[in-house]
Each structure stands twice: as structure tokens, then as C-alpha cells.
Amino acid sequence: MKKFCYSFFCFAFLSLSGFGQNVWTQKSDVGGLTRRNAVGFSIGSKGYIGLGYSDTTASMLKDFWEYSPLSDSWTQIADFGGTARYSATAFAIGHFAYVGMGADQNSPYHFNKDFWKYDPAGNAWTSISDFPGTARYQCKAFTLGAKGYIGTGWNQLSLFSDFWEYDPSIDSWSQKATFPGLAREASTAFSVSGFGYMGLGLGSAGAFNDIYKYDAGLNTWSAVADFPSINFDPVSFVIGNIAYVGTGSSTYPNLNLTNHFWQYNPDSNSWSAIPDMGGTKRLSAVSFAIDSFGYCGTGGYGTATYNLGDLWQYGPSGVGISEIKNNLNVSVFPNPANKFVNFHLTSFEPGETLVITDIHGRKIYADVIKSQDYSLALSTWSSGVYFYIIHSDKGSAVGKIVKE
């Protein structure tokens, strides 16, 4: 009987893992006013969106909002420490975020070079060392290890290709090897598999589709496979060892907006299409990733003077919070968990099986449950999202565990 149950269980998991793959799901709208040219990042199990420009009030914004995927809700946090602004730059390192640059005035423009550190534990912003290069907006950033990197941008007089590293341990900036592509603004940047990537964007002669890989150890750049289409002002996020890039426009000043999304595999140095993001075609959106899901929202549409406040979740593994199945009356706690997670089976019967998989569907743990209460140690597991499946002759329970 145990062999039969396990075989049936494997079939049930394969059927579930194929359900709803590569889907976008609309989530709760971002808090506050609709906006474009905001910034976004994630710290731990929470996402953050703030700053930007509101065409509703024709003003810069300095409010920030925290998103909880578990409750699909937004909570306003402390306002940004600097002036209200748009097209700023943000990156996160460990338990902190770093936000700066951008423009806080139009006609004439006023560009900034200040940077601020956000501590979610204390809900507080602290001023750090100013960016040492030219003040600007529309530059992009990624994180490698314990350091942040930013480059490109525009200041009304010039487009830029310089590239800088920030070390939070000494609160210091240092200039690195120049970005090898033509100077540009509104590019995209991400880090995956130990390397940084930067490309696309808008230059003096139009938009680009080139992308370059940065090796921080060697301080060198190398070209990688071109993005499948010309694009500027898109978003990007990373799930596991795959990067995702989408939205934006292929032309300027007459915009040709898109919601197309593509995934990049660094192992094969190749791009492949995934389903378009839902909602309105846009540019100047923001994105972040939490565990096995990517998020994209806000932005501009039409002539980019109409703002959006929606948020969309992408789940490559196909199992979202709203898709959890539980027809065995199983409770799981605490969740998110740290050292232990406990399962309570109200209608327990001997012979029930438990299997845990990672976000790619790989089995990492299996056992036969011997009592109504089962405790699983997680202290040696990496932080992230895992899926459990419990099976008996009466049915199955499928759900998600978040390891902090």
C-alpha cells in the first residue's frame, strides 16, 4: 500500500506542478497615488515601492509602501529621507536598502547625488555618503555579494557610461571599469549567478538591445546575447538562476509600449519568451522578486503621462498562494518558519506520506508520517520557498512553506 500511495503521490505532484505554469496574477494595487518612475526593491519576505511622479497631482512623491505577499496587502512606511523625486536609483544589500540620485525638480531640472539607507527593522532612513559622480537620474543598479553597483544615466546635458561600486561596510564609493556600451539612460540591470548585467536603454540615436556582463572579481565587462528586441525603460527581476526582463518601449519620442517579457538563462546565454504581463502596456514601471515570484507594477502609459498603480505577480513554478490545495485538513505553523515547521493532521491515518520540493520541483525531503503531529527541522535549509505534499488514501494536501 505504501508503494501505491507514493506512486500516486508522485503523479499528483507532477499534475500540480504543471498546473498554471508561467502565469501572471494581478495583486492588490500599490498604496498611495498612482505613479511612474518610482523605485522598487525587496528585503527578506517583503517588497517595497516608493518615490516617483504623480500626474494626478503633477508632483514628485516621497512616500514609501511595504508589500506583504502572504496577506497581499500594502502598509505605508516612513517617507524617504531626502526630497521628493522621480527616476531615482535603488538597490538592497542584506537587511538594508539604498536609495538615491534622481530629479526633484523640472523646468529647470535639478538632479541629485545624495543617497539614503533604509532599515526596515527600525523603519528609518539614514543619510550615507553622496554619490561621487555627476548628479543624474535614470541610472540603474544591481547587487553583487555585499556591494552595490550603479551606472549609466542622464543629466539633461550628457548621457553617461561610468560605473561605480558602493561598499556599505566603509560607506564608500569607488569608480570601476566603464560600462562598455554607448552612453545611455533608462537601461536595465540585474545580477544572477554571481555576475552583474546591464544593458538596453535609450541613447542619443535611439534605443538599444545590447547587454553586458560584469565580473566584479576581475573588474571586467563582456558582451552577452542581445535582448530579443530594442527596448528602453523596462524592468527586470531574478528568480533562482534565471533573469526576467520586460515592459518598456522600443521607440522614442513616439512611444511603442509593450508588456512582452523574456527570460535569460546565463548557463546557455540565451533568451526565451514567457507570457506577456497582464494589464496595460507600460514603461517606467518597477519590479522586485520575493522567493519564487517576481512582481511588476506602477508605470506610465499612453504618452507616459498617465500613471498606473496596479501590481502583477509572475510565478514560473505555477503554484501561487491562492492555489494552495488542502483537502486533508492539514494545518502548518509557523509559516513563515525559521528553525522548525509543524504539521497537524486533523484526520490522520497511518501511512500518510510527506514530500518537500524546492521551487523547481526537485524533491529534497520525503518521509512517512507516523502520528497526527509532525515536526520538521529547517535550521540547515536555505531561506526561500518550498512546497509540501501530504498524501493518503483520502486525498492530498499541497501548500507552501516559507523559510526565513
Buried (B, 14 or more C-beta within 10 A) or exposed (E): EEEEBBEBBBEBBEEBBEEBEBBBBEBBBBBBBBBBBBBBBBBBBBBBBBBBBBBEEEEBBBBBBBBBBEEBEBEEBBBBBBBBBBBBBBBBBEEBBBBBBBBBEEEEBBBBBBBBBBBBEEEEBEEBBBBEBBBBBBBBBBBBEEBBBBBBBBBEEEBBBBBBBBBBEEEEBEEBBEBBBBBBBBBBBBBBBEBBBBBBBBBEEEBBBBBBBBBBEEEEBEEBBBBBBBBBBBBBBBBBEBBBBBBBBBBBEEBBBBBBBBBBBBEEEEBEEBBBBBBBBBBBBBBBBBBBBBBBBBBBBEEBEBBBBBBBBBBBBBBBBEBBBBEBEBEBEEBBBEEEBBBEBEEBEEBBBBBBBBBEBEEEBEEEBEEEEBEBEBEEBEEBBBBBBBBBEEBBBBBBBBBE
